[in-house]
C-alpha cells in the first residue's frame, strides 16, 4: 500500500521487525547429556551385572531420561544416590532383587562423568510459549496489586 504523495508505508517493516525480534527471543539453547554413554562408563563392570555394556547403557539411559532434568549440569551430583536412579525393567518384577552395589558403582561413575564437558551437547529449540507465561504472570501480579489496594 502506498500512502498519498508517493511515500512508502513503513508498517510492513515494523511487522517484519517485530516477528524477527519475537523469533530471536524465542530461541533457547539447552545443554543436554549425550544419549551415547562415554567409553569409560561402558567399560565399567559392576558386581552382580551380567553384561557390562548392557547394564552401563541402561543406567546411562536413566541419567539421560531422569537425572539430567533433576540436577544442574554445572554442579556436582550428590553423593547420596536418588531413588530415581534405577533400572525401569527391574521395578515391579516378581522376585526383583535390586543390586544396590551395582547401582552405587554406576552412580559413582555418573558423578565422575557428570562434570566432563565432552559428555554434554547443546541443542537449540524454539519456544514460543514464553509470551503467554509472561502475560499470565503479569496479569497475576496486577490482580494481586489491585486486591491489596
N, C-alpha and C positions, 0 to 999 in steps of 0.2 A: 504494500500500500504506500502510495506517495501522498504526503500532505500537499497542501496548496503551495504554490510558488516554487515548485521544483525541488523542495528539500526532501531528504530521505528520512524516513521514520527510524528511530533507534530502538523501538520496543523489541524487535526480533533479537537484536544484540543483547539486550537486557535479559531476555528469556534464556538464550543460549548461555550467557554468563552464569545465570542462576543455576541452571542444570549442571554446568561444569563444576561449580562450587559444591553443590549438593553431592555430586559423584565423588569429588575429591575428599569430602568429609566422611563419606560412607566406606571408603577403602580402609580396611583394618588388617595389618599384618599380625599373624599369630605364630608363636613358636610352638611346635608340636614334636613330640617324641617320634623318632623314626619308627616305622612299622616293622622293619627288619632288626632283629636283635644284633648287637655288636658281637664280633667273633669271641671276645673274652667271655661274654655271657653264655654263649652257646657251648663253649669249651668246658664250662664249669660242670662238674659232676657231683651232685648232692647225694648223700647216702639215702638209700631206700628208693631211688628212682631207677626205673628200668632203662629207658633210652635217654641218654643225657641231652641230646639235641631236642627231643620232643618235649621234655619237661621244661627245659630252658625257654623254648619258643612259646610254650603255653603260659609260663609266668611272665614273659615279656609282653604277651598279648594282654594280660591282666593290667600290666603297667600302662600300656597304650590306651586301653578302654576305660580304666577307672582311676588309676593313681595320678596320671598327669593332670587330670581335671580337679583333683582334690588338693594337690600341693603345688606351691610356686616353684617354677623352674630355677629361680635364682637362689633359693635357699636349699639347704641340705634336707634330706628326708629324715624323719625322726628315727631314733634307734628302735623304739617300740613298733613292731610290725602291726599295721592296721588289719582289722577283720576282713576288709575287702580284698586283701592280697591273698587270694586262694583260688584254686582251680575250680571253675564252674562245673566241670564234669564230675568232680568229687563230691560236691554238695548234694545231699539228699539221696545218695546211692545206698542201697542196703549193704550193710557190712562195711560202711565207709569208715576207714581209719585214716585220719589225716596225719600225714607225716610232718609234724611240726619242725623237725630238724631240717628237712628239705626246704620247707618254706623259709626258715631262718637263714639258710645258706643263700638262697636266691634273693631274699630281701637285702642281705648284707651286700651282695654283689650289685643289686639295683641301686642301693645307696651310693656305691662307688661310681657307677656308670652315670648316675643322675646329673652330676655336675660337669661332665665332659661335653663340651660344645659340639663335638662331632656326632653325638647321638641325637641331636635336635636339628630340625629344619624349619624354615619359615614358609608359611603359606599366606597368601593374600586372599581375603574374602571381601565381598561386597555386602555390607549390612545396611539396609535401608530402613530398619526399624527404629533407629536412634531418634529421629524427629518425633515419632509417636511417643516413645518413652519419655523424652524431654518435655513434651507437651502435657502428658499425664502428670508428671512430677510437678511442673509449674502450676497446673490447674489445682493440684492438691495443696500446694503451698499458698496459693492465692485464697482458696476457700478457707484454709486454716487461719490465715491472717484476718479474713473478714469475720470469722466466728469469734476470734479473740477480741476484736474491736467492739 
